């Protein structure tokens, strides 16, 4: 069995993908809110990125890991193409 893991960027990944969807009644304010959010996004990514390492350490101490896959090869056949679904 082999294990593969990714980077544990829980909070900074969420902040990096943050988008503002204005409700119908905002009108002119939506552009202002969107520009303010654009200025705050790098600050949020940095601030929440500091939590990623601490959260990963906490989860590992509890025996949990996020973003891991265990793979096992049950058989190998060479020479004959096979479609596996």
The first five atom37 places (N, CA, C, CB, O) and aatype in JSON, in Angstrom:
{
  "aatype": [20, 20, 20, 20, 20, 20, 20, 20, 20, 20, 20, 20, 20, 20, 20, 20, 20, 20, 20, 20, 20, 20, 20, 20, 20, 20, 20, 20, 20, 20, 20, 20, 20, 20, 20, 20, 20, 20, 20, 20, 20, 20, 20, 20, 20, 20, 20, 20, 20, 20, 20, 20, 20, 20, 20, 20, 20, 20, 20, 20, 20, 20, 20, 20, 20, 20, 20, 20, 20, 20, 20, 20, 20, 20, 20, 20, 20, 20, 20, 20, 20, 20, 20, 20, 20],
  "atom_mask": [
    [1, 1, 1, 1, 1],
    [1, 1, 1, 1, 1],
    [1, 1, 1, 1, 1],
    [1, 1, 1, 1, 1],
    [1, 1, 1, 1, 1],
    [1, 1, 1, 1, 1],
    [1, 1, 1, 1, 1],
    [1, 1, 1, 1, 1],
    [1, 1, 1, 1, 1],
    [1, 1, 1, 1, 1],
    [1, 1, 1, 1, 1],
    [1, 1, 1, 1, 1],
    [1, 1, 1, 1, 1],
    [1, 1, 1, 1, 1],
    [1, 1, 1, 1, 1],
    [1, 1, 1, 1, 1],
    [1, 1, 1, 1, 1],
    [1, 1, 1, 1, 1],
    [1, 1, 1, 1, 1],
    [1, 1, 1, 1, 1],
    [1, 1, 1, 1, 1],
    [1, 1, 1, 1, 1],
    [1, 1, 1, 1, 1],
    [1, 1, 1, 1, 1],
    [1, 1, 1, 1, 1],
    [1, 1, 1, 1, 1],
    [1, 1, 1, 1, 1],
    [1, 1, 1, 1, 1],
    [1, 1, 1, 1, 1],
    [1, 1, 1, 1, 1],
    [1, 1, 1, 1, 1],
    [1, 1, 1, 1, 1],
    [1, 1, 1, 1, 1],
    [1, 1, 1, 1, 1],
    [1, 1, 1, 1, 1],
    [1, 1, 1, 1, 1],
    [1, 1, 1, 1, 1],
    [1, 1, 1, 1, 1],
    [1, 1, 1, 1, 1],
    [1, 1, 1, 1, 1],
    [1, 1, 1, 1, 1],
    [1, 1, 1, 1, 1],
    [1, 1, 1, 1, 1],
    [1, 1, 1, 1, 1],
    [1, 1, 1, 1, 1],
    [1, 1, 1, 1, 1],
    [1, 1, 1, 1, 1],
    [1, 1, 1, 1, 1],
    [1, 1, 1, 1, 1],
    [1, 1, 1, 1, 1],
    [1, 1, 1, 1, 1],
    [1, 1, 1, 1, 1],
    [1, 1, 1, 1, 1],
    [1, 1, 1, 1, 1],
    [1, 1, 1, 1, 1],
    [1, 1, 1, 1, 1],
    [1, 1, 1, 1, 1],
    [1, 1, 1, 1, 1],
    [1, 1, 1, 1, 1],
    [1, 1, 1, 1, 1],
    [1, 1, 1, 1, 1],
    [1, 1, 1, 1, 1],
    [1, 1, 1, 1, 1],
    [1, 1, 1, 1, 1],
    [1, 1, 1, 1, 1],
    [1, 1, 1, 1, 1],
    [1, 1, 1, 1, 1],
    [1, 1, 1, 1, 1],
    [1, 1, 1, 1, 1],
    [1, 1, 1, 1, 1],
    [1, 1, 1, 1, 1],
    [1, 1, 1, 1, 1],
    [1, 1, 1, 1, 1],
    [1, 1, 1, 1, 1],
    [1, 1, 1, 1, 1],
    [1, 1, 1, 1, 1],
    [1, 1, 1, 1, 1],
    [1, 1, 1, 1, 1],
    [1, 1, 1, 1, 1],
    [1, 1, 1, 1, 1],
    [1, 1, 1, 1, 1],
    [1, 1, 1, 1, 1],
    [1, 1, 1, 1, 1],
    [1, 1, 1, 1, 1],
    [1, 1, 1, 1, 1]
  ],
  "atom_positions": [
    [[0.85, -1.17, 0.0], [0.0, 0.0, 0.0], [0.9, 1.24, 0.0], [-0.97, 0.0, 1.22], [1.9, 1.3, 0.71]],
    [[0.52, 2.2, -0.8], [1.22, 3.49, -0.85], [0.24, 4.59, -0.48], [1.85, 3.74, -2.26], [-0.94, 4.54, -0.84]],
    [[0.74, 5.58, 0.23], [-0.08, 6.73, 0.59], [0.44, 7.96, -0.12], [-0.08, 6.94, 2.12], [1.65, 8.15, -0.25]],
    [[-0.46, 8.79, -0.56], [-0.1, 10.06, -1.18], [-0.91, 11.15, -0.48], [-0.37, 10.06, -2.73], [-2.08, 10.96, -0.16]],
    [[-0.27, 12.29, -0.24], [-0.97, 13.37, 0.44], [-0.71, 14.69, -0.27], [-0.54, 13.46, 1.92], [0.31, 14.88, -0.93]],
    [[-1.64, 15.58, -0.1], [-1.51, 16.92, -0.66], [-1.2, 17.9, 0.43], [-2.78, 17.33, -1.41], [-1.02, 17.53, 1.59]],
    [[-1.13, 19.15, 0.06], [-0.92, 20.2, 1.05], [-2.21, 20.46, 1.8], [-0.41, 21.49, 0.37], [-3.29, 20.48, 1.22]],
    [[-2.08, 20.66, 3.09], [-3.25, 20.95, 3.91], [-3.45, 22.45, 3.99], [-3.1, 20.34, 5.33], [-2.99, 23.1, 4.92]],
    [[-4.13, 23.0, 3.0], [-4.4, 24.44, 2.96], [-5.9, 24.66, 3.11], [-3.88, 25.07, 1.62], [-6.57, 25.14, 2.2]],
    [[-6.4, 24.3, 4.27], [-7.84, 24.36, 4.5], [-8.34, 25.8, 4.46], [-8.19, 23.71, 5.83], [-9.19, 26.15, 3.64]],
    [[-7.82, 26.62, 5.35], [-8.35, 27.97, 5.52], [-7.87, 28.93, 4.44], [-7.96, 28.5, 6.87], [-8.66, 29.73, 3.93]],
    [[-6.59, 28.88, 4.09], [-6.1, 29.8, 3.06], [-6.7, 29.47, 1.7], [-4.56, 29.76, 2.98], [-6.89, 30.36, 0.87]],
    [[-7.0, 28.19, 1.46], [-7.68, 27.82, 0.22], [-9.09, 28.36, 0.15], [-7.71, 26.32, 0.08], [-9.55, 28.78, -0.91]],
    [[-9.78, 28.36, 1.3], [-11.12, 28.93, 1.34], [-11.09, 30.44, 1.12], [-11.79, 28.61, 2.68], [-11.91, 30.98, 0.37]],
    [[-10.15, 31.11, 1.76], [-10.06, 32.57, 1.62], [-9.66, 32.96, 0.2], [-9.06, 33.15, 2.63], [-10.11, 33.98, -0.31]],
    [[-8.82, 32.16, -0.43], [-8.38, 32.47, -1.79], [-9.49, 32.34, -2.82], [-7.25, 31.57, -2.18], [-9.45, 32.98, -3.87]],
    [[-10.48, 31.52, -2.51], [-11.6, 31.31, -3.43], [-12.84, 32.09, -3.04], [-11.93, 29.84, -3.51], [-13.94, 31.8, -3.51]],
    [[-12.68, 33.07, -2.18], [-13.8, 33.86, -1.69], [-14.32, 34.8, -2.78], [-13.39, 34.67, -0.46], [-13.55, 35.54, -3.38]],
    [[-15.62, 34.76, -3.02], [-16.27, 35.62, -4.01], [-17.47, 36.29, -3.38], [-16.69, 34.81, -5.27], [-18.1, 35.74, -2.47]],
    [[-17.8, 37.48, -3.85], [-18.96, 38.22, -3.36], [-20.06, 38.14, -4.4], [-18.61, 39.69, -3.05], [-19.86, 38.52, -5.55]],
    [[-21.21, 37.66, -3.98], [-22.37, 37.62, -4.86], [-23.38, 38.62, -4.29], [-22.98, 36.17, -4.96], [-23.99, 38.36, -3.25]],
    [[-23.55, 39.76, -4.96], [-24.42, 40.8, -4.4], [-25.89, 40.42, -4.49], [-24.18, 42.12, -5.13], [-26.34, 39.86, -5.49]],
    [[-26.64, 40.73, -3.44], [-28.08, 40.54, -3.54], [-28.67, 41.58, -4.5], [-28.75, 40.66, -2.14], [-28.0, 42.55, -4.84]],
    [[-29.87, 41.38, -4.93], [-30.49, 42.24, -5.94], [-30.6, 43.7, -5.55], [-31.83, 41.72, -6.25], [-30.57, 44.56, -6.43]],
    [[-30.74, 44.02, -4.28], [-30.99, 45.39, -3.88], [-29.77, 46.27, -3.7], [-31.74, 45.38, -2.65], [-29.92, 47.46, -3.44]],
    [[-28.55, 45.73, -3.83], [-27.37, 46.55, -3.56], [-27.05, 47.55, -4.67], [-26.18, 45.66, -3.35], [-26.65, 48.67, -4.38]],
    [[-27.23, 47.17, -5.89], [-27.01, 48.09, -7.02], [-25.61, 48.67, -7.06], [-28.01, 49.2, -6.96], [-24.66, 47.96, -7.36]],
    [[-25.48, 49.97, -6.75], [-24.2, 50.68, -6.83], [-23.2, 50.21, -5.78], [-24.42, 52.16, -6.68], [-21.99, 50.31, -6.0]],
    [[-23.67, 49.7, -4.67], [-22.75, 49.25, -3.62], [-21.99, 47.99, -3.98], [-23.51, 49.02, -2.34], [-20.93, 47.73, -3.42]],
    [[-22.52, 47.2, -4.91], [-21.87, 45.94, -5.22], [-20.46, 46.14, -5.77], [-22.71, 45.16, -6.23], [-19.56, 45.36, -5.46]],
    [[-20.24, 47.18, -6.58], [-18.9, 47.46, -7.09], [-17.95, 47.86, -5.99], [-18.95, 48.55, -8.13], [-16.78, 47.47, -6.0]],
    [[-18.43, 48.63, -5.03], [-17.61, 49.06, -3.89], [-17.25, 47.87, -3.02], [-18.34, 50.12, -3.06], [-16.1, 47.71, -2.61]],
    [[-18.24, 47.04, -2.72], [-18.01, 45.86, -1.88], [-17.04, 44.9, -2.58], [-19.34, 45.15, -1.56], [-16.16, 44.33, -1.94]],
    [[-17.2, 44.72, -3.88], [-16.31, 43.84, -4.63], [-14.88, 44.36, -4.62], [-16.81, 43.69, -6.07], [-13.95, 43.57, -4.48]],
    [[-14.68, 45.67, -4.76], [-13.33, 46.22, -4.75], [-12.71, 46.13, -3.35], [-13.34, 47.67, -5.23], [-11.51, 45.86, -3.23]],
    [[-13.5, 46.35, -2.31], [-13.0, 46.21, -0.93], [-12.63, 44.76, -0.66], [-14.05, 46.7, 0.1], [-11.6, 44.48, -0.04]],
    [[-13.46, 43.84, -1.13], [-13.16, 42.42, -0.95], [-11.88, 42.04, -1.69], [-14.33, 41.56, -1.44], [-11.1, 41.22, -1.2]],
    [[-11.66, 42.62, -2.87], [-10.43, 42.38, -3.6], [-9.2, 42.85, -2.85], [-10.48, 43.05, -4.94], [-8.14, 42.24, -2.93]],
    [[-9.33, 43.96, -2.11], [-8.22, 44.45, -1.29], [-8.0, 43.61, -0.04], [-8.46, 45.91, -0.9], [-6.87, 43.45, 0.42]],
    [[-9.08, 43.07, 0.51], [-8.98, 42.28, 1.74], [-8.57, 40.84, 1.51], [-10.29, 42.31, 2.46], [-8.07, 40.19, 2.43]],
    [[-8.78, 40.33, 0.3], [-8.51, 38.92, 0.03], [-7.06, 38.52, 0.34], [-8.82, 38.6, -1.41], [-6.87, 37.49, 1.0]],
    [[-6.02, 39.26, -0.09], [-4.64, 38.86, 0.26], [-4.39, 38.87, 1.77], [-3.64, 39.78, -0.42], [-3.64, 38.04, 2.28]],
    [[-5.02, 39.8, 2.48], [-4.85, 39.85, 3.93], [-5.51, 38.64, 4.58], [-5.45, 41.15, 4.49], [-4.95, 38.06, 5.51]],
    [[-6.69, 38.26, 4.09], [-7.38, 37.09, 4.62], [-6.6, 35.81, 4.34], [-8.78, 36.98, 4.03], [-6.5, 34.94, 5.21]],
    [[-6.04, 35.69, 3.14], [-5.26, 34.5, 2.8], [-4.05, 34.37, 3.72], [-4.8, 34.55, 1.32], [-3.75, 33.27, 4.19]],
    [[-3.37, 35.48, 3.99], [-2.2, 35.45, 4.87], [-2.61, 35.12, 6.31], [-1.47, 36.8, 4.83], [-1.97, 34.3, 6.96]],
    [[-3.66, 35.77, 6.79], [-4.09, 35.55, 8.17], [-4.61, 34.13, 8.39], [-5.18, 36.56, 8.55], [-4.27, 33.48, 9.38]],
    [[-5.42, 33.66, 7.47], [-5.96, 32.31, 7.61], [-4.93, 31.24, 7.26], [-7.18, 32.14, 6.73], [-5.03, 30.11, 7.73]],
    [[-3.92, 31.59, 6.44], [-2.85, 30.64, 6.13], [-2.04, 30.28, 7.37], [-1.93, 31.22, 5.08], [-1.47, 29.18, 7.44]],
    [[-1.98, 31.19, 8.34], [-1.27, 30.89, 9.58], [-1.98, 29.79, 10.38], [-1.15, 32.16, 10.43], [-1.35, 29.1, 11.17]],
    [[-3.27, 29.64, 10.17], [-4.03, 28.6, 10.86], [-3.86, 27.22, 10.24], [-5.5, 28.96, 10.88], [-4.1, 26.21, 10.9]],
    [[-3.43, 27.17, 8.98], [-3.31, 25.88, 8.29], [-2.34, 24.94, 8.99], [-2.86, 26.1, 6.86], [-2.68, 23.77, 9.23]],
    [[-1.16, 25.42, 9.33], [-0.17, 24.57, 9.98], [-0.62, 24.1, 11.35], [1.14, 25.3, 10.11], [-0.4, 22.95, 11.72]],
    [[-1.24, 25.0, 12.1], [-1.71, 24.64, 13.43], [-2.85, 23.63, 13.36], [-2.15, 25.88, 14.2], [-2.92, 22.7, 14.17]],
    [[-3.75, 23.81, 12.41], [-4.86, 22.88, 12.24], [-4.35, 21.51, 11.81], [-5.87, 23.41, 11.23], [-4.82, 20.49, 12.3]],
    [[-3.38, 21.48, 10.89], [-2.81, 20.22, 10.44], [-2.13, 19.5, 11.6], [-1.81, 20.46, 9.3], [-2.27, 18.28, 11.73]],
    [[-1.41, 20.23, 12.44], [-0.76, 19.62, 13.61], [-1.79, 19.06, 14.57], [0.14, 20.65, 14.33], [-1.62, 17.97, 15.1]],
    [[-2.86, 19.8, 14.8], [-3.93, 19.34, 15.69], [-4.57, 18.07, 15.15], [-4.99, 20.43, 15.87], [-4.78, 17.11, 15.89]],
    [[-4.89, 18.06, 13.86], [-5.52, 16.89, 13.26], [-4.59, 15.68, 13.32], [-5.9, 17.18, 11.81], [-5.04, 14.57, 13.61]],
    [[-3.3, 15.88, 13.04], [-2.35, 14.76, 13.11], [-2.24, 14.2, 14.52], [-0.97, 15.2, 12.62], [-2.1, 12.99, 14.69]],
    [[-2.3, 15.07, 15.53], [-2.24, 14.58, 16.91], [-3.49, 13.78, 17.27], [-2.06, 15.75, 17.88], [-3.45, 12.93, 18.16]],
    [[-4.59, 14.04, 16.58], [-5.82, 13.27, 16.79], [-5.89, 12.05, 15.88], [-7.02, 14.16, 16.55], [-6.86, 11.29, 15.94]],
    [[-4.87, 11.86, 15.05], [-4.84, 10.71, 14.14], [-5.59, 10.95, 12.85], [-5.41, 9.52, 14.83], [-5.94, 9.99, 12.16]],
    [[-5.85, 12.2, 12.51], [-6.58, 12.54, 11.29], [-5.66, 13.26, 10.31], [-7.81, 13.41, 11.62], [-4.78, 14.03, 10.71]],
    [[-5.87, 13.01, 9.04], [-5.16, 13.76, 8.0], [-6.13, 14.04, 6.88], [-3.91, 12.98, 7.48], [-6.95, 13.2, 6.53]],
    [[-6.03, 15.22, 6.31], [-6.89, 15.6, 5.2], [-6.1, 15.55, 3.9], [-7.49, 17.0, 5.42], [-4.92, 15.9, 3.87]],
    [[-6.76, 15.12, 2.85], [-6.12, 15.11, 1.54], [-5.18, 13.93, 1.33], [-5.37, 16.37, 1.34], [-4.15, 14.08, 0.68]],
    [[-5.51, 12.76, 1.89], [-4.66, 11.57, 1.75], [-5.43, 10.49, 0.99], [-4.2, 11.05, 3.14], [-6.64, 10.33, 1.17]],
    [[-4.72, 9.77, 0.18], [-5.3, 8.63, -0.51], [-4.34, 7.45, -0.36], [-5.58, 8.95, -2.02], [-3.13, 7.61, -0.53]],
    [[-4.89, 6.29, -0.06], [-4.12, 5.06, -0.01], [-4.43, 4.26, -1.27], [-4.44, 4.23, 1.28], [-5.6, 4.05, -1.6]],
    [[-3.39, 3.82, -1.97], [-3.59, 3.06, -3.2], [-2.97, 1.69, -3.06], [-3.0, 3.8, -4.4], [-1.91, 1.51, -2.45]],
    [[-3.65, 0.71, -3.65], [-3.18, -0.67, -3.64], [-3.33, -1.21, -5.05], [-3.96, -1.55, -2.6], [-4.37, -1.03, -5.68]],
    [[-2.3, -1.87, -5.56], [-2.37, -2.51, -6.87], [-2.67, -3.98, -6.64], [-1.03, -2.31, -7.69], [-1.89, -4.69, -6.01]],
    [[-3.81, -4.44, -7.16], [-4.23, -5.82, -6.97], [-3.71, -6.75, -8.06], [-5.73, -5.91, -6.9], [-3.61, -7.95, -7.85]],
    [[-3.39, -6.21, -9.2], [-2.89, -7.05, -10.27], [-2.4, -6.2, -11.42], [-3.98, -8.02, -10.75], [-2.85, -5.08, -11.62]],
    [[-1.46, -6.75, -12.19], [-0.89, -6.04, -13.32], [-0.97, -6.95, -14.53], [0.59, -5.6, -13.04], [-0.6, -8.13, -14.47]],
    [[-1.46, -6.4, -15.63], [-1.51, -7.13, -16.89], [-0.83, -6.3, -17.95], [-2.96, -7.47, -17.3], [-1.24, -5.17, -18.21]],
    [[0.18, -6.83, -18.56], [0.92, -6.08, -19.58], [0.55, -6.61, -20.96], [2.46, -6.19, -19.35], [0.3, -7.8, -21.13]],
    [[0.53, -5.71, -21.94], [0.32, -6.13, -23.31], [-1.11, -6.02, -23.8], [0.76, -7.52, -23.46], [-1.32, -5.84, -25.0]],
    [[-2.1, -6.12, -22.93], [-3.48, -6.05, -23.36], [-4.13, -4.81, -22.78], [-4.25, -7.32, -22.93], [-4.25, -4.69, -21.56]],
    [[-4.57, -3.86, -23.65], [-5.23, -2.67, -23.13], [-6.56, -3.06, -22.48], [-5.46, -1.64, -24.26], [-7.31, -3.87, -23.01]],
    [[-6.83, -2.45, -21.33], [-8.04, -2.76, -20.59], [-8.65, -1.46, -20.09], [-7.75, -3.72, -19.4], [-7.95, -0.59, -19.58]],
    [[-9.96, -1.33, -20.25], [-10.67, -0.16, -19.74], [-11.23, -0.52, -18.37], [-11.81, 0.29, -20.72], [-12.0, -1.46, -18.22]],
    [[-10.82, 0.26, -17.38], [-11.27, 0.02, -16.01], [-12.19, 1.17, -15.62], [-10.06, -0.11, -15.02], [-11.82, 2.34, -15.75]],
    [[-13.38, 0.84, -15.15], [-14.31, 1.89, -14.74], [-14.59, 1.83, -13.28], [-15.6, 1.79, -15.51], [-15.36, 2.65, -12.76]]
  ]
}
